[in-house]
């Protein structure tokens, strides 16, 4: 068992109970941030795959800018807006949990 887990398992002496409680909250937030980072990495990976596939289609001539500009504008807006909304919600949720 590592030091963090052994510390979290302790029943603190009364004059350290507040410090232990704060430490437990901090450790919980670390876990949430790590999960959020994994979700953001997965989102980034998916976006990268999509962009690489679309780029390949343009380079091979199967897509033409004239025929796809509206769809690409929609895609740009959608990816950008949804990504920003996700990140905003994620961090506002973390901020509210802390207070």
C-alpha positions in Angstrom: 0.0 0.0 0.0 1.5 3.4 -0.9 1.8 6.3 1.5 -1.3 8.1 0.2 -3.6 5.0 0.7 -2.1 4.3 4.1 -2.6 7.9 5.1 -6.2 7.9 3.9 -6.8 4.7 5.9 -5.6 6.3 9.2 -8.0 7.4 11.9 -6.5 10.8 12.6 -6.0 12.2 16.0 -8.6 14.9 16.7 -6.3 17.9 16.2 -5.4 16.6 12.7 -8.9 15.6 11.5 -9.4 18.8 9.5 -6.1 18.4 7.7 -6.9 14.7 6.9 -10.3 15.7 5.6 -8.8 18.4 3.4 -6.2 15.9 2.2 -9.0 13.3 1.4 -10.8 15.9 -0.7 -7.6 16.9 -2.5 -6.9 13.2 -3.3 -10.5 12.8 -4.6 -10.1 15.8 -6.9 -6.8 14.4 -8.2 -8.7 11.2 -9.2 -11.5 13.3 -10.9 -8.9 15.4 -12.8 -7.2 12.2 -14.0 -10.5 10.8 -15.3 -11.2 14.2 -17.0 -7.8 14.1 -18.6 -8.5 10.6 -19.9 -11.8 11.8 -21.4 -10.2 14.8 -23.0 -7.4 12.6 -24.4 -10.1 10.3 -25.9 -11.9 13.3 -27.4 -8.6 14.6 -28.8 -7.8 11.2 -30.3 -11.2 11.0 -32.0 -10.9 14.5 -33.4 -7.4 13.7 -34.7 -8.7 10.5 -36.4 -11.5 12.4 -38.0 -9.2 15.2 -39.2 -6.6 12.8 -40.6 -9.3 10.9 -42.5 -10.8 14.0 -44.0 -7.4 15.3 -44.9 -6.6 12.0 -46.6 -9.8 12.2 -48.6 -8.9 15.8 -49.8 -5.3 14.8 -50.7 -6.6 11.8 -52.8 -9.1 14.0 -54.6 -12.2 12.2 -53.3 -13.4 15.4 -51.6 -13.4 18.9 -53.2 -13.5 22.1 -51.3 -16.2 23.5 -53.5 -18.5 20.6 -52.7 -17.8 20.4 -49.0 -17.3 23.9 -47.6 -20.7 24.2 -46.0 -20.3 20.8 -44.3 -16.8 21.6 -43.1 -18.0 24.9 -41.7 -20.7 23.0 -39.8 -18.1 20.4 -38.6 -15.7 23.1 -37.5 -18.5 24.9 -35.5 -19.8 21.7 -34.1 -16.4 20.3 -33.0 -15.3 23.7 -31.6 -18.5 24.5 -29.8 -19.1 21.0 -28.4 -15.4 20.8 -27.2 -15.6 24.2 -25.6 -19.0 23.3 -23.9 -17.6 20.0 -22.7 -14.4 21.6 -21.2 -16.4 24.5 -19.7 -18.9 22.1 -18.0 -16.1 19.9 -16.8 -14.2 22.6 -15.1 -17.2 24.5 -13.8 -18.4 21.2 -12.2 -15.0 20.7 -10.6 -15.0 24.3 -9.4 -18.5 24.0 -7.8 -17.5 20.7 -6.1 -14.7 22.5 -4.4 -17.0 25.1 -2.7 
